[in-house]
């Protein structure tokens, strides 16, 4: 045993019809299974069987293990990356907006958070909240607040995790979350905006400002809720590496960001910077895998001009979660860890 015991962090990530707006990390648990075992994202319904599988075969087993170590080691859980942000902004995609996927995400997340919260007392949960280039617009944020209100899970949460597996730069925290809108303070370092988000009326042009926006919106929208934020800095050490900031897959020129620490820009809001997605794990495959075969989970976004493997002479990328040696060497070369 170590004294003090080391923090243990896990990502809870297996909702039915997972990752509905992309293909690289599509679900293992399905509302409706196709003959090949993959999820039929276009099949509607209640997802009763899928939700039951998620509860009994995934969450309940996690709860049992957590109960054995509750209070013995500090445990942090990041709950279901991309799920609720997809419900807030991507329901026009029939894979996300059909009744089965909506039911799976709403019921699954609510069950996970409440089951863990009801059976543990020393587990800190952070619900995924996308990043500033996704939910940072005021209307998107209001939709997300409403989503959290409707789930009724705030009492069990420590707060939110942002930029999970993302590339949005930390930047510098402004005095106010919307300090940079209307080109109000163009000379202020905190208004640096490599993605041009403020010109599109997104005040959350960096993750520090997004954390401030998220904290304020949730505190105002849900009585008694004062959420804290953790930010994934595993791959956001370079601020201006993308030609299009909508691109998210194995970004060329990216670098590792700040080392994990609780010494944050505003400890009252931001609990920690942390490498939540392990640097070097692929975001998704190129159309052709490194062994020369075709990737069955190829997502067109992983063939973007910003993605490794899209240029001649670059190595092909393996499937999501697999080790990408070329990428980790690039991330290390371009690292800005202090």
C-alpha positions in Angstrom: 0.0 0.0 0.0 1.1 3.5 -0.8 0.7 6.4 1.6 -1.1 8.5 0.6 -2.9 6.2 -1.9 -2.6 7.3 -5.5 -5.6 8.7 -7.4 -7.3 6.2 -9.8 -9.1 7.6 -12.8 -11.4 5.7 -15.2 -13.5 6.6 -18.2 -17.0 5.1 -18.2 -17.7 4.7 -21.9 -20.1 2.1 -23.2 -23.6 3.4 -23.6 -25.9 1.6 -26.0 -25.5 3.2 -29.5 -22.3 4.9 -28.3 -20.7 7.6 -30.4 -23.7 8.2 -32.5 -22.3 11.1 -34.6 -19.1 9.3 -35.6 -18.0 5.8 -36.7 -14.5 5.4 -35.2 -15.7 4.4 -31.7 -19.2 3.0 -32.5 -21.0 1.1 -29.8 -20.3 -2.3 -28.3 -23.7 -2.4 -26.6 -26.6 -1.8 -29.1 -30.3 -0.9 -28.9 -30.7 -3.1 -32.0 -28.0 -5.4 -33.3 -27.3 -6.0 -37.0 -26.5 -9.5 -38.1 -22.7 -8.7 -38.0 -23.0 -7.6 -34.3 -22.8 -3.9 -35.0 -25.4 -1.4 -33.9 -28.3 -0.4 -36.1 -28.4 3.3 -35.4 -31.5 3.8 -37.6 -33.7 1.4 -35.7 -36.1 3.2 -33.5 -37.8 2.0 -30.3 -37.3 2.2 -26.6 -33.9 0.5 -26.4 -35.2 -1.4 -23.4 -32.9 -4.4 -24.1 -29.8 -2.3 -24.7 -30.4 -0.2 -21.6 -30.9 -3.4 -19.5 -27.6 -4.8 -20.9 -25.8 -1.6 -20.1 -27.1 -1.6 -16.5 -26.6 -5.3 -15.7 -23.5 -6.1 -17.7 -21.6 -2.9 -17.4 -22.7 -0.4 -14.7 -23.7 -2.8 -12.0 -20.4 -4.6 -12.3 -18.5 -1.3 -12.1 -20.5 -0.4 -9.0 -19.6 -3.7 -7.4 -15.9 -3.1 -7.9 -16.1 0.5 -6.8 -17.7 -0.6 -3.6 -14.7 -2.8 -2.7 -12.3 0.2 -2.9 -14.6 3.1 -1.9 -12.7 5.1 0.8 -9.5 3.1 0.3 -8.2 4.9 -2.7 -9.4 8.2 -4.3 -11.4 7.4 -7.4 -12.4 9.7 -10.3 -14.8 8.7 -13.0 -15.4 10.5 -16.3 -18.9 9.6 -17.4 -19.7 8.8 -21.1 -17.7 11.2 -23.4 -19.6 12.8 -26.2 -23.0 11.3 -25.3 -25.0 14.2 -23.8 -23.3 16.8 -26.0 -24.5 14.8 -29.0 -28.1 14.9 -27.6 -27.8 18.6 -27.2 -26.5 19.5 -30.6 -26.7 16.5 -33.1 -30.3 15.3 -33.0 -30.6 16.2 -36.6 -28.4 13.2 -37.3 -30.9 10.3 -37.4 -28.3 8.1 -35.7 -28.4 10.5 -32.7 -32.0 11.8 -32.9 -33.9 8.5 -33.2 -36.0 7.6 -30.1 -33.8 4.5 -29.3 -30.5 6.4 -29.0 -32.1 9.3 -27.1 -33.6 6.8 -24.6 -30.3 5.0 -24.3 -28.3 8.1 -23.5 -30.8 9.7 -21.2 -31.6 6.5 -19.2 -28.1 5.1 -19.3 -26.3 8.2 -18.0 -29.0 8.8 -15.4 -28.7 5.2 -14.2 -24.9 5.2 -14.2 -24.6 8.4 -12.2 -27.3 7.6 -9.7 -26.2 3.9 -9.2 -22.6 4.9 -8.5 -23.6 7.9 -6.4 -26.0 5.8 -4.3 -23.6 3.0 -3.6 -20.3 4.9 -3.0 -19.3 7.9 -0.9 -15.8 8.7 -2.0 -16.0 8.5 -5.8 -15.9 11.8 -7.7 -17.8 11.9 -11.0 -17.3 14.3 -13.8 -19.9 14.2 -16.6 -18.5 14.8 -20.1 -19.3 18.3 -21.4 -17.6 18.4 -24.8 -15.4 21.4 -25.4 -15.7 25.1 -26.1 -15.8 24.7 -29.8 -18.8 22.4 -29.4 -21.1 23.6 -26.6 -19.5 27.0 -26.1 -22.2 29.0 -27.9 -24.8 30.4 -25.6 -27.7 28.6 -27.2 -25.9 25.3 -27.1 -25.0 25.8 -23.5 -28.6 26.5 -22.6 -29.6 23.3 -24.3 -27.0 21.4 -22.4 -28.0 22.9 -19.0 -31.6 21.8 -19.8 -30.3 18.3 -20.6 -28.6 18.0 -17.2 -31.6 19.5 -15.4 -33.9 16.9 -17.0 -31.7 14.0 -15.9 -31.7 15.0 -12.3 -28.1 13.9 -11.6 -26.5 17.1 -10.5 -26.5 16.2 -6.8 -24.3 13.2 -7.5 -21.7 15.1 -9.6 -18.5 16.8 -8.7 -18.8 18.5 -12.0 -17.8 18.2 -15.7 -14.9 17.0 -17.8 -14.1 19.0 -20.9 -11.9 18.5 -24.0 -11.8 14.7 -23.5 -9.7 13.4 -26.4 -9.8 16.9 -27.8 -7.4 19.4 -29.2 -8.9 22.8 -28.0 -6.2 24.8 -26.4 -6.3 26.0 -22.8 -5.5 29.6 -23.6 -5.6 32.2 -20.9 -8.6 32.8 -18.7 -10.3 36.1 -19.2 -11.9 38.2 -16.5 -15.3 37.2 -17.8 -16.4 34.3 -20.0 -17.7 36.5 -22.8 -14.9 39.1 -22.6 -13.8 38.7 -26.2 -17.2 38.9 -28.0 -17.8 41.9 -30.3 -14.0 42.2 -30.7 -14.2 44.0 -27.3 -10.6 43.4 -26.2 -8.6 42.4 -29.3 -5.2 43.1 -27.6 -5.9 40.9 -24.6 -3.9 37.7 -24.6 -6.9 35.8 -23.3 -8.8 36.6 -26.5 -6.4 34.8 -28.8 -8.7 32.8 -31.1 -6.9 30.5 -33.6 -10.2 28.9 -34.5 -12.1 32.1 -35.1 -14.9 31.1 -32.7 -15.7 34.5 -31.4 -16.4 35.8 -34.9 -19.1 33.1 -34.9 -20.4 34.3 -31.6 -18.9 31.5 -29.5 -17.4 33.2 -26.4 -15.6 29.9 -25.3 -12.7 30.2 -27.7 -10.4 28.5 -25.3 -11.0 25.8 -22.6 -10.3 28.2 -19.7 -13.1 30.5 -20.8 -15.3 27.5 -21.6 -14.8 26.2 -18.0 -15.9 29.6 -16.7 -18.9 29.7 -19.0 -19.9 26.1 -18.1 -19.6 26.7 -14.3 -21.6 29.9 -14.5 -24.4 28.5 -16.7 -24.8 25.4 -14.6 -24.8 27.3 -11.3 -27.4 29.7 -12.6 -29.5 27.0 -14.2 -29.6 24.4 -11.5 -30.2 25.6 -7.9 -27.5 24.6 -5.5 -25.1 23.2 -8.1 -21.6 24.6 -8.2 -19.8 22.3 -10.6 -16.0 21.9 -10.8 -14.2 21.2 -14.1 -11.3 19.0 -15.2 -9.8 19.6 -18.6 -8.0 17.0 -20.7 -4.6 18.5 -21.7 -3.2 15.3 -23.2 -3.1 16.7 -26.7 -3.8 20.4 -26.7 -0.3 21.8 -26.3 -0.4 23.5 -29.8 -3.1 26.1 -30.3 -3.1 26.6 -34.0 -2.3 23.3 -35.6 -5.6 22.8 -37.5 -6.7 24.3 -40.8 -10.3 23.5 -39.7 -11.0 23.3 -36.0 -14.0 21.0 -36.6 -11.4 18.3 -37.3 -10.8 16.0 -34.4 -9.1 12.8 -35.6 -5.3 12.2 -35.2 -4.5 15.9 -35.8 -1.2 16.6 -37.5 1.1 19.0 -35.6 -0.6 18.5 -32.2 1.5 18.3 -29.1 1.1 17.1 -25.5 -0.2 19.8 -23.2 0.2 20.7 -19.5 1.2 17.8 -17.3 -1.5 16.7 -14.9 -1.8 19.0 -12.0 -4.2 20.6 -9.6 -2.4 24.0 -9.9 -4.9 25.5 -12.3 -5.8 29.0 -13.5 -8.8 29.2 -11.1 -8.9 26.4 -8.5 -12.4 27.4 -7.4 -13.7 26.4 -10.8 -11.1 24.1 -12.3 -10.0 21.1 -10.2 -7.3 19.8 -12.5 -5.6 19.4 -15.8 -5.3 15.8 -16.6 -4.4 13.5 -19.5 -7.7 11.7 -19.8 -7.2 10.1 -23.2 -3.7 8.6 -23.2 -1.5 10.5 -25.7 -0.6 8.1 -28.4 -3.9 6.2 -28.6 -5.4 6.6 -32.1 -8.6 8.6 -32.5 -9.7 6.4 -35.4 -8.3 4.6 -38.5 -7.4 5.7 -41.9 -9.4 4.0 -44.7 -6.4 1.6 -45.1 -5.0 0.1 -41.9 -1.3 -0.2 -41.3 -1.4 -3.9 -42.3 -2.9 -2.9 -45.7 -6.4 -4.1 -45.1 -9.5 -1.9 -45.2 -10.7 -0.4 -41.9 -14.3 -1.5 -41.1 -14.8 1.5 -38.8 -13.4 4.2 -41.0 -14.8 7.6 -40.3 -14.5 10.2 -43.1 -13.3 12.7 -40.6 -10.2 10.6 -40.1 -9.4 11.3 -43.7 -9.5 15.1 -43.2 -6.6 17.2 -44.5 -5.6 17.8 -40.8 -5.5 14.1 -40.0 -2.3 12.0 -39.9 -2.3 9.5 -42.7 -4.0 11.8 -45.2 -0.7 13.0 -46.7 1.4 10.9 -49.0 4.3 9.2 -47.2 2.6 9.3 -43.8 1.9 6.0 -41.9 -1.6 4.8 -41.8 -3.5 5.1 -38.6 -4.8 2.1 -36.6 -8.3 1.8 -35.2 -9.5 4.0 -32.3 -7.8 3.2 -29.0 -4.9 1.3 -30.6 -1.4 2.5 -30.1 -0.2 4.9 -32.8 3.5 5.1 -32.5 4.0 7.8 -35.1 1.5 10.0 -33.3 3.0 9.8 -29.8 6.4 10.7 -31.2 4.9 13.7 -32.9 3.0 14.7 -29.7 6.2 14.4 -27.7 8.2 16.5 -30.2 5.6 19.3 -30.1 4.9 19.1 -26.4 4.3 22.2 -24.3 3.9 20.7 -20.8 4.6 23.7 -18.6 
